[in-house]
Amino acid sequence: MGDSSSCSVSVSAPAAFGSSKKCVSSCTLYHDKGVEPWLRMTSTDAWLSTGVGETIDGTDGSLQDQGDIYCVACYDNGDLEIFDVPNFISVFYVDKFVSGKSHLVDHQISDLQKPSEVDQNSQELISHGRNESSQNMKVIEVAMQRWSGQHSRPFLFGILTDGTILCYHAYLFENTDSASKIDDSVSIDNSVSSSNMSSSRLRNLRFLRVPLDIQGRDDMPNGTLSRRLSIFKNISGYQGLFLCGSRPAWFMVFRERLRVHPQLCDGPIVAFTVLHNVNCNHGLIYVTSQGVLKICQLPSTSNYDNYWPVQKVPLKGTPHQVTYFHEKNLYPVIISAPSSEARSSQ
């Protein structure tokens, strides 16, 4: 952990990880920013939970909430757990996250519900042509991000050892029946620590699986798995994430929807980052598998809020026919337009 006042960095092992026998395969931090952090609404008692950040005075004299910070950890057995920071108290736990369930629910909630009340779809596995029951399957990278926008909600991403990408979208679920059952179970236990732990859980948090139109496996020629996620917040005014690997792709967020656009040029991408300065306004840098570094900007004339990137080209005439010319990979268009010579002859 870093201390900005003393410019020092300290290394410490949280008790939640030190006492656990499970190995962490991947983890990430999620900062739930904003005046009203979204995950805070899913908690039992939002303002009394242990993960709430303090409100500080802004430069304009107003009060600004720094939001909450969470640690998302994936274990080698395929489970996923979310801790609040810095107390590292478990607030959300999912069994077999690696299996690719259609819905993610906190295990405490699912245990208290009757089998008939549990969404059967959340127990089904989504097949991607791979063996989901493999003992060696684990999450090698996890990311959680909430992009700016009205009524925005967090996205959760995971990359498995075979290159499969899991994508989930969070939503708020309120069920008074399950809430009363949890309250009853907590009241039985007189322990203060157990009560605090239950009140801080994100009991109303749910995740819905988002299908992605992208190939699952991604192996480099030498057999090394290389898929990596790079989140960006403003590249030519767009926000989303970039997928590095042998089949790189852009994931762009529009109105809480993901648009996936494969990058078909330059082959495999091994590194990616954003670049913003006077010479490259809201651009990007990436490195190919051949060691070529490129500084780029997205075309401002293209619209990416579609199944394919769309660019309008003025024809300055009336189109009559279009066809595909395979030899040159072109689309010839036959158009007609008024001629000034024809007008003068008349």
C-alpha angles and dihedrals in degrees: 000000000000128000112205093192094059097024090232135133124215129192119216136163114227114233090235090064098035094057094043122095092204120098119231111234096183140351141177141183122244121199110204097204132184141073088282108030110214099224090051089069090060093057124100094239106011102192096039097047117111096240098065115120123225123260114240135190114265126219090259093053094257125122116257125194114219091205128222131299124215134185116221111201131183121199130214090249090063099257125131127213134182121208130189115237135264095006093050094215114160111249102165133022131181124190117221097000086166091067092073102238118193091233132029118212131173108263092232090059094046092048092055094048123085116250090248091054096051114096105253091209090065089063095050122096121228108227120225099172093274136103105264092188093061111134092215095057114113142148111266096180134021131183135179123191140165111199124206120270142100114300091358120172132196123270122213121206132186133180118206128210092260092053097258113148120218117199126186133178119211122229137175117252122185121192116168093193095059090041092056091049091054092048090052092049091050094048090057091061112067093194112120093209092053091050093050091047092052094046091053095052119112091238096163095048117114133170126210120205113244114207114229124209094221136104115267107219122059118181125169117226090260091051096252115137108233109170111135132169122228115186119210130185102190124019107153087334095309129115132201136083139293122226114216120203143082088310104038118193142178120236107197125185119223121168091339091309127115119230113196116205117178116220104229099181131082095018122240118013117211101178137023138176140156124259127198124172140117092283097045113030111205093336136141145235126215136172123216126218088257091062096254115145118207131188110204147166128209114249109262091210095063127090114213098183092099141069088271130022106268128208124181116224118192109232095188089213146052114288116224107168140005129191140167120256103204098188093061099023091238138133110224115203126199112215137168128213135177113268123220090212091056090052093050093050090054 
